[in-house]
Amino acid sequence: MKRFLIPTFLAAVAALASSASSAPLYFNDFDTDTSASWTATGSSGVDFEADFYYDYSEIGVPAAPGGSSTRGMKLTANNSAGVFGGFSVSPNGESFTGNYKVTFDLWQNYVGPLGPGGSGTTQLSTYGIGTTGTSAVWLASAPQNQVIFAHTLDGGSAADYRAYSSAAPTSYSSGNAVYAAPSGAINESNAYYTNAFPSQSAPAAQLALFPGQTGSTSPGEASFAWRKVEIDVRDQMAKWSIDGTLIATVDLSTVTLGGSNIFFGHSDSNAGSSTDLNDSLLNVTLIDNVRVIPEPSSIAIVGAAVLGLVALGRRRR
């Protein structure tokens, strides 16, 4: 009789893991106006725009994969104030703990010409975990009691892919082991990024609306394509990937988190504002199809694996 206890227990663990992973903890496809359920906060003096019911076809961007409309969240900042700043948005009243995964579709856009970029295009899309959801999270927010992942719109920085935390409030520097690229590279020109993100052109619909959107992105830029972003929080590790390419892993046991909410944002990299008349339309971060789903713990995964081995052994008898 005892020999059946372990398989029975493991079967229960596997079933629990499967059922826990099936129902999202949070979902928003922005197909209805959910503005009232979000809080947006900006750094001192910065101008910013957060539109939670934005029709991004207005700038010629196609629907996100799997989406049912061209509605999404639009984020843009520092188009007129001329200050170094940024802002963030969080869903009201949400709290995520334990093992979970945040996934969403991301489109980064900037004023052309693509590649070198136009006026004021070296800005960053930001997102992450561990915020209270009620204070601005951006590149220079203090204290950095969140985990922030960020990357430039135009690849115009020496540090195009970045991670921040209380352990690295000015970002983990190039060469740090948190980055998955060889030798901890963080510039888009590294082969790790150029292989993952080949050159893109602006959509034909955008070029028709804005003739200055000529050229193509430099290899390594994640802009001008819908990207699937994941933040996988499991067993005290936060793994950040884009289209399945691991970018960075932060050990949460080494950092301080101020809260348990998620955030999305947009930050400038300097105090200058764009002089292009279309800056608030084209220097933007677009977000769609946000999901937070529970992740099984390692013990559940191991249990399911062992259960499979037990079943295999039975079939071989």
N, C-alpha and C positions, 0 to 999 in steps of 0.2 A: 504493500500500500504506500509506503514512504517514497518509493521511487517516483510516484506521480506528483509529489508535492512541489518539486522544483519546476517542472514543466507547467503545472497549473498556475503557480505563482507568476512565472514569466509570461504566460499567456495573458494573465490579468494586467500585468504591467504594460505589455505591448498594446492591449486593447485600450488601456487608459491613455497611453501616449497618442494613439491614433485618434481617439475621440477628442482629446485636448487640442490637437493640431487642426481640427476641422473647422472650428468656429472662430472667425476673426474677433479680436478684442476691440478693434476699431477699424472702420472703413469710411472713406469719403471719396467719391468720384466727381464731386463738384457739379453734378448735373442739376442740382437745385441750389439755391442761394443759402449757404450756411454761414454767412458772414457773422451772424449773431453768436455763433458757437465758437468763435476764435478770438484770441487776444493778440493784438499787435503792439509792440513797444520798440521805440527807436532810441538810439544814442543821442546825446545832447546836440541840438541844433541841426540834425540831419533831416532832409526831406525824404520821404519815402512813400511808396504806394503798395498796398496789399489789396488785391482784388480777388475775392473768393468765388466769383461767378463770371470769370473772364472768358470771353469767346476768342481763343487764340487764333482762329482762322482770320481774324481781323488783321493779323500781320503775316498771313500766308502760311501758318504752321498747320500741318495735317493732324488728324486725330491720333492720340496715343494708341499704341497697340492694345487691342482688347477693350478699348473704350467705346462708349456708345454715342459720344458727342465730342465737340471741340471745346467744351467748357473745362476750365481748370483754374488753378491758382496762379496769379501773376505777382511777382515780387520785383521791385526795382527801387533804387535809392541813390541819393546824392546827385540828382540831375540838375540842381540849381543852387543849392546852399554853398557849395564849395568848402565842405568840411570833411575831415577824415571820420567816417562813421558808418553805421549800418543798423540793421534792425532784425527782429525775429518775430515769428508768429507761432502760437501753440494752440491746440484745441483745448477749450475750456474744461477744467475739472477732470482731466485724464491722468491716470497713474499706471505705470507699467513697471512691474518688478519681476524678479526671477528670470526665467529663460523666455525670450521672445524675439521675434524678427520684425523689423520695420522694412517694408518694401514700397517703392513708389516709382512712377515714371517721371523722368527729368528731361527737360529741354532747356539748353542754354543758348542764348541768342545775343548778338552784339552788332553794333553799327559797322557796316562794311567800309572798305573792302575786306573780305574774309582773308584770314592769314595775318597780315600786319595789323588789321583792325583800324577803325576810325577814331573819332574823338572820344576819350574817356572810357575806353572799353576794357581796361584791365581792372575789372571788378570780379567778385567771387560769389558763387552760390555756396550757401552754408546750410548745414543741417546736422542733427545729432540727438543726443539723449541726455537725461539727467538734469533738466531744468525745472524750475518751479512753474514755468509758463507765464510768469507775471512780470518779468524783467527782461530788458534787451540783452540778447546774446549776439555778439558780433566779434570781430577779430581782436579787438582791444578791450573787450568788456572785462571788468575786474570785480571780484575774483572769478577766474575761469572754473567755476564749480560745475562744469558740464564737460561732456566730450563733444568737441566740434570737429566735423569733417568739412573741408572746403576745397574748391578748385576754381581756377580762373576761367572767365568766359573766353578769353582770347589767347591764352597761353603766353601772355606778355610779361610774365614774372620769372625770376630765377627759381621761385618756389611755386610751381603750378598746382601741386597736390599737397595738401597740408592736413595735419591733425593737431588739435589743441586739447589741453586738459589742465587741471590744477597742477599736475606735475610738469607741464610744459605750457605755461600761460602765453608765451609768445610763439608757440608752435614747436613741435618736435622738429629739430633741424635736419637738414640733409645728412644722410648717413646713419640716422637713428634706426635701430632694429625694428621699430614699430612699422616701418614701411616695407612692403613686400617686394618692391623692385630691387634688382641687384645693387648691392652697396648702399641701399637706402636712398636711391635717387628719387628726386621729387620734381625735376624739370620735365616738361612734356617731350623734349627732344630725345630722352632716353628710349632705347629700343623697346623696353618693357611697355611703354605707353604708345609708341608709334605703331607697334604690332597690334595692340588692342584697339586703337582708335584711329583708323585711316582717315584720310582727307574727306571732307564733306563740302558740298556746295549748298547754297541757300535754296530752299524749295522754289520751284518755278513761280508759284503763286506769290511768294514774298518778293522775288526779283521783279515781278510785274508791278507790284505795289510800290516798291522802293528800289529804283534802278541802281542805287549805289551799292547794293548787296552783291557785288561781283566777286569773282575769284573763288578760292576754296580754302578751307581751314588748313593749318599746318598739321601734319601727322602728329598724333599725340593729344590733340585737343578733343575734348568730349562734346563740343558744341555742335549745333545744327543737326542733331539726330536725337530721336527719343532713346533714352538710356534707362535701363532697369537698374535702380540702385537698391542695395540691400545693406542694412545694418543688423547683423546677426549677433544678438546678445545671448551668450550661452556660457554657463559655468565660469562666470566672472571675466569673460573675454568679450570684447566688442569688435567684431570683424566687419570692415567696410569694403564692399565690392561694387563695381560698376560693370554691368553686362557680363557678370561672372568672373571678372578679373579682380582678384584681391588687391586692394590698394594699401590698407593699413589694418593693424590689429592693436588695440589698446587693452592692456591688462587693468581691469577695473579695480583690482585689489590695490593698485598703486595710486589711485586718484580719489579725490573727494567729489561727490555729486551733491548738488544743492537741492535736487528734487528728483521726481520720477516721471516727468512728462517728456514728450518729444518736441522738437522745434524745426522750423524751416526758416531760412533767412537769405539776406543779400547784403553784402558789405562792399565798400569801396576799398581800394588798396592805398589811396592817398587822398589828399584834400582837394584835388582838382575835380571840377565838374565838367561834363561834356559840353561842347559848344554846338553839337549837332541838333537840329530842330526835331529830330526823331528819337532823341536819346531815351525818353521815357517809354517809347514804344519798342525799341530794339535792344537796348541794354537791359535784358530782363532774364530772370529765372522763372521757368514755368514748371509747375508741379501738377501731377494728375494721379488718380487711382492710388491713394494712400491706404495702406493696409498695415495693421499690426496683428500678428498671429502668434499664438503661444508656441514655444519650442519645447520638445521633450528634453528632459535632463539626460545626462550621459548614462545614468543607471538604467533609464528606460530603453535607451538605444542598445546598450550592452545586453540588457535582458532580452530584447527582441532578437538580437543576433544569436544569443545562446539558445533561445527557443528554436530558432531555425536549425541550428546544429543538432539539437536533440531530435527534432523531427526528421532530419536527414539520417541520423543514426538509426532511427526506428525503421525507416524505409529500407535500409541496407541489411537489416536482420533477416 
